[in-house]
Amino acid sequence: MQLYPIKFTPIAKETIWGGNKLSTVLSKDFPSDKKIGESWEISGVKNDISLVANGDLKGESLNNLILNLGARLLGEKVYQRFGNEFPLLIKFIDANDALSIQVHPDDQLAKERHDSFGKTEMWYVLDAEKDANLIVGFNQEVDKQIYQQKLEEGKLEDILNAENVENGSCYFIPAGRVHAIGKGILLAEIQQTSDITYRMYDWNRVDKSGNSRELHTEQAVDAIDYAQEKEYATQYSSKTNETTQLASCEYFTTNRLVFDKLIDCDYSDLDSFVIYICLDGEFEINYNDNEKIQVKKGESVLIPSELDNLTLNPIGKAECLEVYL
């Protein structure tokens, strides 16, 4: 069969800090009476495998697609590297309240402890309320001893770097970097396929049953990168109808594209699947001799590696992220 751009049914994740912007801003069909903090757009995480939402493959799991299609879907180099595991997890996150202060292990530590990939990720802010901020890295030189002392004293925030954000703010979060999304932020997250998070501090919150969430303070100590960076935010400038690179690492490359005219995409030298995450507006993908599929704000679509030539046609003006390996 001929392959086509594949959409998946979003997976709703109820959280203690979630809100309703995934429904009201991104038009997700999620329960209005629940705090939905995350929409897992494309996931190969065990027990949370995405299901195809469109076309002849509707209802098939992402895992089955990889088993049956292999390099046709992923690209030869990606398939050789990751086999039948999808390497990325794509999310939208609605922080109606602050997330816990946390850190993720790198590949080596995650393999030793959990037989898993580590988690390097990036954030792109879609919507930020006035004075919204997030935590990323340290604001001074820190070592393990200083960190543990501040944690024990309940003064961890004293050494953490907090930054105000606005629509379009972008952050690359390598494994080991301490971070927390602040209240009033809606963002897109691109990350390695991993659901391992070490919570260091959770603002003394309790759930509706009066229970605190589990912390992983001892596990976090050896996962943290204690280095202080001069700058944490990604600085970029972009031109309409041209892609702008936001992040590039061994796990993914992410570009931003704002366009108001037809864009020709030639991926014949890429040897990777491509994911489009529509952040604003809507556009058509033209493929396979003028077949079309429409992508709207809040939707994500997986382009199989086999579809290496296509065009993007905005309906008015559109903004999207382009992700590949």
N, C-alpha and C positions, 0 to 999 in steps of 0.2 A: 504493500500500500504506500501511497504518497504521504509523506509527513506534512504537518502543518503547524502553525503557531499554537501552542497548547496553553490553555488556562486551567487553573486548578481551583477546587472549592476551598475557600479560606477556612482555616481552623481557628475558632475563637478560644481564647484563653482567659478565663476569669481570674482576676487578681485582686489583692487587697487594695492596690493603688490605682486600679483601672477606672475608666470613665465611660463616656458614650460618644466620643469624637470619631471613633472608627465607623460608627453608624451615621452620625450627623454630618461629618465632614467628608468621609470617604465612601459613604453610601453602602457600608457593609450590612448585610441582612442578619444582624445579631440581636439577641434578646435585649429589649430596652430596660428590663428590670434587673439586669446584672451588670456588675462592674467588669467590663471587658478591657483588659489591659493590652492584649496582644492579638494580632491577626497573623497567623503563620501562613504566608502566601504560597511558598514552595518549600516543602520539608521532606527530608528523608530520614528524620529522627525516628528511632524505634518507637513504636506505639503511636506515632503521630505522622504517618505517611500520607502525603497529599494524594487526592483522587482527582482525575481529569474531569473537567466540568464541561467540555465542549467537543464537538466533532465525533468521528467514528470511534475514537478511543475513550469516549465518555464512560466514567465509572472505573477505569483501569487505575491501579495504583502506580505511583512513580517508580516504585521498586520493580514492578512487572514490566514497565516500559523499558527500564534499563536492562533487565534480564533478556527481553525479547529483541531489543533494538541495539543495545551496546553502543558502539562507536557511531552509529547512524544518529543517535540522539546526543551523546556526550562529546563526540570528537575522539579521534584515535588516541591522541596524547593524554587526554583526560581519562579515557577508559583504561588505558594502560597503567595510569598512576593510581586510580581510585577503584578500579574494578566495578563491582555492582553497588557501590555506595555513592549516593549523590553528595557532592562535596560542599554544597552551600545550603544555608538556611536563610530564607528571605522573610522579613517581618515588617509589619507596621506596629508601632508602640504608642499607646496613649497613656501618658503619665498624668492622671488627674490628681495624684499625690506623688511625693518623691519616692523613687525606688530605693532599695537598700544600698548602702555602700558595699561594693563587691569587687571581686577580682576573678579572672579566669586563668586556669593553668595553661602552660604551653603544651605542645605536642608530646614532648618527652615525659613530663610529669603526668599528663592526662593518660598516657599509655600505661605508665607504671601503676597508677592508682585506680584507673577506671576502664582500662582497655578501650580508650576512646581517643578521638582527635581532641586537641586543645581548642581554644576559642580566641582567634583574632577576629575583630569586627570593625565596622565603621558605622557612623550615624550621619544622616542628613535630615536636618530639621525642616519639616513642612509647615508647622504652625507653632508659634511661641507666644504665650500671653505676656503682657507687660511685666518686665523685671524677672522673667523666667530665667533660671540658671541651672547649670549642671556642674558636677564634680568630675574632674579628670586630672589624674596625677597629683603630685605634691607641690606645695608652694615654697619649699625650702629643702635644703639638703637633709636627707633622712636616711637612717640605717635601721636595721632590724630592732636594735635596742630602743632607739627613740620611738619607733612605731609602737612597740609593745608597751612602753611606758605610757604613751598618750592614750592608747586603747584602754589600759587598766584604770587610768585617771578619768576616763569618760570625756577626754578632750581631743578625740581623733580629728574633729573638724578643724582644729587649730593648724594642722599641718597639711590639710588638703587644699588643692587648688580649685576654687569655684569661679566659674565664668558666666557672665550674662550672655544669652543667645538670642538670635532673631531668626526669622524665616530665611532659609538658605545657609545657616551655619552648618559646618561640616567638621567632623572629628574622626580621626583614625585611632582605633583603640587596640594596640597590639596586646597579645596575651601577657599578663603580668602587670598591666597598668590599672591602678585603682580607679574606679569610676562610679558614678551614680547619675541617672537621669532625674532632673528636678521636676517639681510640680508645674503643670501648665504647658507641657511640651508634647507635641505630636511629631513623630519622626519615622523615617524608614531606616531599617537596620539590615546590613549585609554581613554575614558571619560564616565562619566555618560550621560544618554540621556537627554540633555539639550542644548539649543542654546542661553542661557542668558549670555551676556558679558557686563560688565561695562567698557567702555573706559575712561581712565583718561587723556591720552595725546596721540596725534596722529601726532607728529612731524610737526605740522602746515601744513599738506598736504591738497591739494584740488583735487577734481576729475576732469574729462575732461570738466565738465561744470563750473568749478571754485568754486564748493561748498565744504565746509569742512564737514567731517563726524560728525555725532552727538556724543557728549561727554556725559558721565553720571557721572560727578564729584560728584554731591551731593549724588546720589545713592551709589557710590563706598565707600564713607566715612565710612558707617556703615558695609560694607561688608569686609573691609580689616582686615587681621590679622597683627598687627603691630609688632609682635615678630620677633627678629632677630635670625636666626639659625646659628650654628657654621659651618655647611656644608650643601650645597643644592644638590650637585650632588650625584647620587647613585653610591656607590663604589661596584664593583663586580669583581670576577674573574671566568672564566668559563673553562670547559674542554670539548673537543670534545666528542660528543655522550652522554652528560649528560645535563639535564635541569638545568638552573641557575635562581633562583628567582630574579626578578628585582623590583617587587612591590607587596605588599599584603595589602589590606584594606577591609573595609566592602563592597565596591562596585565592586572590581575586584582583581584578582590575575594575574600577567603577568610573564611568564618565557621566557627565551631565550634559543634556542636550535641550536647549530651548529653540523651537523652530516654528516658523510660520510659512514655510514653503516645502516642496517635495524634497526629501532627503534620500539619496541612493546609498545603500549599504552593501558593500562587498566584503564578505567574511571568508573568502576562498582561501586566504593564507592563515586564518586564525586557528582552525582545527579545534574549536570549542563550541559548545552551546552558548547562546546569548540570552540574557534575561532583560526584558524591559519592565521598568516599574513606572507607571504613569503617575506623576505628581500633581499635574494640573492640566486642564483642558482634555482633549481627546484626539485620537489620530487613527488612521487606517494603516494596517500593514498589508501591502500588496505582494503576493508571492505566487509561485507556480503558475506563470502565465495568466496574471490578472485575477487570481482568486484573492479575496479580501477578508480581513477580520478587523473589527473595530475594538479599540482599547480606550477605556475611559479612566478618568481620575480615580485612583484607588485600586486599579487593577494591575496585576502582574502577569506576564506572559513569557513562556519559555520557547525560544526559537531553537529547534533541533539543529545540530551541527550541519546536517545534510542540506538545510536551507541556507545556502551561503550567499545568495543574492536576493535582495528584497528592497522595497522602497517604503518609506514612512511618509504618509500624507496627512498633515495636520488639518483638523477641522477648526479653522480660525488659527489659534496659536496653542501650542502644547509644550509641556515640559516633562521630561522623563529621565530616569537613570538607566544607563546601559551597563550591564555587568557581564563579565566573562572571565575565563581562566586563561 
